Amino acid sequence: MISVAEYKNKTVVVLGLARTGISSARALSQGGARVLVWDDNFEVLNSAKTHGFETFDINEKYRWSNVSLLVVSPGIPHLYPFTHTLVKEALSHEVIINNDIGLFFSYFMSGMEDFERSPEIIAITGSNGKSTTASLIHHIISKSGRKSQLAGNIGKGVFDIEPLTDGEVLVLELSSYQLDLARQLSPDIAIFTNFSADHIDRHGGIGGYFLSKRRLFMEGNPEKSIININSTEGLMLANQISGSWSGERLIRVGSGPQKNSQNWSIFHHKGHLVEWNKSRQIYSIDLRSLANLPGDHNYENICSAYAACRILGLPPRDIGAGLQSFKGLIHRTQIVDNIDGVLYVNDSKATNADSASKALQAFKNILWICGGEQKIGGLEILLSTLGAVKKAYIIGNEAALFALNFKNLPCVICQTMEKAFQLASTEADRGDVVLLSPAAASFDQYDNFEKRGEHFINLVEELSKKSASSSGNNPSDD
């Protein structure tokens, strides 16, 4: 755990007490700050009090008079679709507002002189693929023998990591919520995985959403930027970066045949990753054997991860070895099991239409479990990717409304995961894929997408045991 001494002997308020808020409160408290906490959920607030935290008195007349900082957790709206009451009060009292990511970069930069060989920070953002790309980079670096930690929007909060050591690599997954409020951003390498409409209500429109991502590159001023140019936003960002800095600071990644360019680029085409620089091919990797990273979307993630590892100086062969040993990311096109010739895939992390469309293009003969809390922007983006879907099994409290999006697709209104899984697994033939890729948030029925994915995995495990029992095999003997 890291302690932050920047606000020693000062009063700090932490708003929102989920993982990020508690982590920030502990780091500041250990650094000598007087930390006051608040959460609108009184059960959560009382739990924090039992752990020794002092509650911020929202009714005290002069409550902001001695407050130096308000730390806002990612889940708290600070501007759109509305401004939280305490954020509005802090703004009117000219209290500095920050979040854990901004605090961490400030802490890190202030201690740079303590290292003989500075640690390096890789920050990844984008609409989809952040977790896979971040996990893949962390895995490859660790396999190469270099120390690495993974944090941010995945795994640990930034203040829950071990203190960084000489030459270590910290891989951060950063959401638009985390980038929006960070007062300081200073990664060594920044990655833009892709872009599609998401979190529109939180950012006041798609333009605001893009600008939150753009902050990592334009205000963060990284030494190297890796940009997926398969979207107009990616092309624009790459254009702005290349126009501001030297070409050596930008690597373009994407899909399709590569142009004969002087610039450093890494693309995948027909199942092969190819690295180009100064108009010549540097290296090529056959990606088709990577069973745990199926589909073009994962190939793009691999290109970004490969680029980051090359910047760090890893040889292509070492990167290739790391790719082969990567087991995949739970809840992200995760191959759970193959039962009687039917593949069961957990893609619960596909909480929007664009993300689900990638999984729908990665498999054939799909029995598709989808549905949940539909996001602003609708499902239109994935309608052209339903060619491999044999039937849809729709879950969620508004399953019937969700089904209206699919006029020419056979659908069953199931509402519950149990019913959808039972029908899909019963109707599946050898060679089919039962795919959970909801294209929706989980909050109508689950605490988060992880709980939804775990439910699916449990159902697969139960089915596997029944299948083994009926065939006379004991799975523990395998």
C-alpha positions, 0 to 999 in steps of 0.5 A: 500500500502507498501512503500520500504525504502531499496533504499532511496536516490538511483536511481532505474529504473523500466522496464515494466509498467503493474500492477507489474511495477507501483506497484513497482515504487510507493512502491519505490518512497514512500520509498524515492527512485528516480524512473525512469520508462520505457516501450516499449509501448509509450502510456503506458509510457506517461500514467505513466508520467501523473501520475508523474513518471520520464522517464528513458532517454535511449539516455543519455550517462551516464544513468546507472552511478548512477543507483543502481537497475533495477526492471524488470516486469514479462512480460519482457524477461531477458534471453530467448528467447532474452535479453531486451536491457535495461536488457543487458545494466544493466548487462554490467554496473553491476547494480543489477537486481531484481523484485517485488517478490524479493524486497518484500521478502527482505522488509518483512524479514528486518521488522520481529522484528516489529511483536510480532507474525510473519505473515506467507507467503504461496507461491504457484507455478506449471504449473496449479492449482496455482490460485485455490489452492491460492484462496482456501487457502485464503478462508478457512483461512478467514472463520476460522477467521484468517486474510489473504490476497491474492496477487502475480500473482492473485489479487493484486500486492505484494506492493498493499496489506495492511501492514501485521499484527501480525499472518496474513497469506499472500497467494502468487501465483507465476509464473515461470516468477516471481520466475526466477529473485527474488533475495530473496525467503523466504516463510514459506510454499511452494506448488508445484501444478503440472508440465507440459510443458509451457513457454518453449521459455521463459525459454530456454527449459523445464529444465529451466522451471522446475528449475525456479519452483525449486528455490522456494523450494531449494533457498527459503528454506521454513519451510514446503514444499507441493509437488504433486508427480503425475509427475516425476518432483514432485517426484524428487523435493520431493526426493531432499527435503526429502534428504536435510531436515527432513521428517517433513518438507515435505508433499506429495500430489497426487491421487491414493491409499496411501501407508502405510507410516510413512510420512505425506501425503494427497491423494485423491482416488475415490472421497475421501481426506485422510490424513495419518501420521505415518502409520495411517489415520488422517481424511477423506473428501468426495469431491464428493459433491463439485460441484464448484470444479469438477474433479481429478485436483481440488481434487489435488488442494484441497489436497494441500490447505488442507495440507497448512491449516493443517500446520497452525493448522486448524482443519480438520472440519474447513477446510471441512466447508471452502471447502463447502462454496468455490464458485470456481474460475472465468475462472477456470471450472467455472459453469456459468449457467444451461439453459434448462438442458445444463451446461455452463462452463467457463474454459478460464484460460486453456491456455495450453493443460495439463490444458484443459485436466483436464477439459475434464476429469471432465465432460461428453457429452462435446461440446468443444469450444477451440482454440487460440494462440497455445503454443510450445509443441502442444496438444498431451498431451490432445488427450487421454482425448477426449473421452467425447467430442461430437464435437469441435467448434474451435475459433482463427485466426488460427482455421483451423490449430488448427483443424488439431490436431484432426483427429478423432474428429468432428470439426467446424471451427468457428474462433469467439466466437460468432459463436462457442457459437451459434452453440454449444448452438443450437446443445446441448441436455439436459445433455450436457456440453458446455465447453470453455477450449481453450488449447491455449493463448488468445492473437490472439483475446483478451487482456487476458484470462479474457477477453475471459472468460468474453465474454463467460459469457456474451453470456451465460447470453444473452442466459439465458435471451432469454430462460427465456423470451421464457418460460414466466419466469422472472429471476429476480423473482427467 
